[in-house]
Amino acid sequence: MDHIVTVQEAVTAFEPWREPTDSELEAIEAEMRAITADIDWLEAVITTLDRTPTELDTRRLRRARRRALDARRELANRTADSFAGGAA
């Protein structure tokens, strides 16, 4: 009869490294507006996958896409501004 050995120590030994670091959490927080805008846009797309989009659906898609693009543009500009001062 084979005995099953627990691997609890091996699994939990690396637990502190699985958590995000403070800098990773700050990066996520900085991108949160773009992330939520992308989620809203994807939800709008998903709702129209199985049916013909109505005029209201088309407006919702257009607004959600515009918000996602605005959030991405703002994030890109903010990132570019932070790197602009270091060029020689």
ChimeraX attribute file (.defattr): number of C-alpha atoms within 10 A of each C-alpha:
attribute: neighborCount
match mode: 1-to-1
recipient: residues
	/A:1	3
	/A:2	4
	/A:3	5
	/A:4	6
	/A:5	6
	/A:6	8
	/A:7	9
	/A:8	8
	/A:9	8
	/A:10	9
	/A:11	9
	/A:12	10
	/A:13	10
	/A:14	10
	/A:15	9
	/A:16	9
	/A:17	8
	/A:18	8
	/A:19	10
	/A:20	11
	/A:21	11
	/A:22	9
	/A:23	9
	/A:24	11
	/A:25	12
	/A:26	12
	/A:27	11
	/A:28	14
	/A:29	12
	/A:30	14
	/A:31	16
	/A:32	14
	/A:33	18
	/A:34	21
	/A:35	16
	/A:36	14
	/A:37	20
	/A:38	19
	/A:39	14
	/A:40	19
	/A:41	21
	/A:42	15
	/A:43	13
	/A:44	20
	/A:45	18
	/A:46	11
	/A:47	13
	/A:48	14
	/A:49	9
	/A:50	8
	/A:51	8
	/A:52	10
	/A:53	15
	/A:54	10
	/A:55	9
	/A:56	9
	/A:57	15
	/A:58	15
	/A:59	13
	/A:60	17
	/A:61	21
	/A:62	14
	/A:63	15
	/A:64	21
	/A:65	19
	/A:66	14
	/A:67	19
	/A:68	22
	/A:69	16
	/A:70	15
	/A:71	20
	/A:72	18
	/A:73	13
	/A:74	15
	/A:75	17
	/A:76	13
	/A:77	12
	/A:78	13
	/A:79	12
	/A:80	11
	/A:81	11
	/A:82	10
	/A:83	10
	/A:84	10
	/A:85	8
	/A:86	7
	/A:87	5
	/A:88	4
